[in-house]
Amino acid sequence: MQEIHHRVKNNLQVVASLLNLQASRIRQPEARAEFQSARDRVRTLATLHRHLYAHGELHTINMREFLIELCNQLFQAMGEKAGERLRLEIEAPELKMSSDQAVPLALIVTEAVSNAVKYAFPGGRRGSISVYLKADRGHAELEISDDGVGIPAGRMETEAGTRDGIGIQLIRGFARQLGATLKVEGGHGTRYKVYLPLQRKRLDSPLLGTLASKTPV
């Protein structure tokens, strides 16, 4: 199983590299951004598979370590360094989560954090992005927030395009896959809240293939 996860991770990294290469050849900014978004989603899955084999937990993920690496990876992919223009704060317990649940949750984080970096702080504006995860009595709550310009009326035209697009569609789809309650708040910044029941044992999920202490970092 460790070898399988290792090979899957390598293959996903190859796909991400191909998407990145293709994006560099596209002149239209909107099309290039779509390829880069697809690259980031594939990289998220590759990072998850690396954690599955590197830490000896073949079916569970340490969410604290994973979220720290994932969010810094997203910042780097978009040309940002946490703690400079944008502050990144992650608060998560040493929670071991089933890989079946960690996959859609990681993709929710990818979409929300990417949207915040791209659209919430136009014109070189400074701000902060926070990712909080907590668990209690068989449930987990994930909150991703920023103190940027917000999403008035659920949509926002920005210098980089329309903020309400495939990203929020994917967030809603992955939340449904988790059997989670999703709440999106706009106005003074943007906040995504996901509340889900935790799996006590690993279950194979046929849906995975159907969906197209505070720690300053």
N, C-alpha and C positions, 0 to 999 in steps of 0.2 A: 504493500500500500504506500509506503514511503517513496518507493521508486516511481509509482504511478503519479503521485502528487508532484514529484520532481519533474517528471516528463511533461505533465500538463502545464506546470508553471513555465517551463522552457518554451513550449509551443505557444502559449499565450504571449510570452514576451516577443516571440518572433512576429506574431500577428500585430502586436502593438507597434513594433518597429516598422513593419510594412505600412501601417496606417499613417505613422508619423512621416515616413518617406513620401507617401502619396500626398499628404497634406502640404509638404514643402514645395510641391510642384503645382499647386493650385493657386491661381491669382485672385480669384473671387473670395473676399474675406468671409462671407457667410458660409460658403461651401467649405473653406479651409477650417473654419471653426467647428463645423459638424464632424469632420474627420478627426479633429483633435479631441472632441468630446467622446467619440467612439474609442479612440486610443486610451483615454483616461479610464473608461469603463473596463476595458480589457486589462489594463494594468492593475486595476483594483482586484480583479479575479486572480491575476497572477500572484499578487502579494498575499492574498488569502491562502492560495495553495502552498506558497513558500512557508507560511506559518504552520500549516498542517504537517509538513514533513520535517521542518527544521527544529520544532520544539517537541517532537515525539508524540504529539496529540493528534491522532489520525482523524478524529471525528469531532473535535472541539477546538475552539479558538479562544485564546486569552485576549479578551476584548480591549483591555487597557493598552497592552503592547501594540496590538494591531491598529487601533485607532490613532495612536501617536504616529506610527510609521505611515499610515494611509494619508492622514491629513498633511503631514510634511511633504509627502510625495506629490499630492495635489498642488500644494503651493509652489513647489519647485517646477512642476510641469507648466505652470502658468506664469513663470518668471518672477515669482514673489519669494521672499525669505521671511519666514515667521519672525515677528519681533521688530521688523523694520517699518515699512509703511502700514502693514496690517499686523495686528497682534492676534495670536492664536492661543486659545485656552482650552485645554482638554481636561475633563474630570470624569474618571471612570474607575470602577472597582476592578479587582483581579477576577473578573467574571469569566467562567468557562462556558461558552455558548455553543450549542450545536451548530455544525457547519451548515446544516440546512437552513437555519435561521440567520447565521452570520452573513451568508451570501446576499440575500435581499437587503439586510440591514446595512451592510457595507456599501451597496449600490445607492441606497437612500442617502447615506453620508456623502458619497461621491457627488451626486447630483446637487445636494443642498450647498455643500461647501464650494463646489465649482461655480454655481450660480452666484453665490455671495462674492467670491473673488472677482468674477467677471463683471457683475452688474451693480453691486450695492455701493461701490465707492468710485463713481466716475470722476474724471478730471484730476486724478492723483489724490483724491480725498483719503484721509487716514481714518482708521477705525479698528474694530475688533470682531473676531468671529469666535464663537464658543460652541463646543461640542460637549454635552453632558450626558452621561449614561448612568442610570442607577437601577438597582434590582431589589425587590422586596416581596416576600411571600408568593413566589412563583410568577411574578410579573416583572417586566422591565420597562423602563421609560427612557426614551431617547429624545433629547432636545438639541436642536441645532439653531443657533440664532446669530444675527449680526446687528450692528447699530448703524447700518447704512441708510440709504434713501427710502427703503421700504417698497411695497408693491401696492400703490393705490388702486382700489377697485379690482384687485387680483391680477392686474397687468401693468407693465411699465415699459414705455419706450425709452431706451437708453442709447448711448453712443455706440454700443455693441449690438444693438438690435432689441427685439421684443423679449422681455424676460420670461413671460409665461409661455412656454413651448413644450417640447418633448420632455424636458427635465421634470416639470411638475407632473406630467402624465405618467412618467416612470415612477416617480415617488409615490403617487397614488396607487399605481399598479403593484408595486412591491409591498406597500402597506397592506393591500388586500390579500396578497399572497401570504403574508405573515399572520393574517387574521387580526390585524392591529387596528386601533383607532387612530386616525390621523387628524391633526388640527393645524391649520396654517393661519398665522396672524401677520398682518401687514401694518402699515402706518409708520410708527417710529422703529424703523428696522424691520426685519423679517424673522419670524420664528416658526419652526416646524416642530411639532410634538408628536411622537409616535409611542403609543402604549400597547404592549403586546404580552400575551402569556408565554412563559418560557417552557420549552420542551425539557422534560426530565430525562428522556432518552432519545437516541438518534432515530429519526424516522426518515425513510426515503421520501423525497418530495417530487412527484411527477411534474410539479408546476415550474421547477427551476428552468426548464428549457422552453417554456411557453411564453416568456415575457421578453418582446423585443425591447479624599484629598486633592485640590486643584493643582493642575500642572501647567505652568507657563511653558510654552515650547518655542 
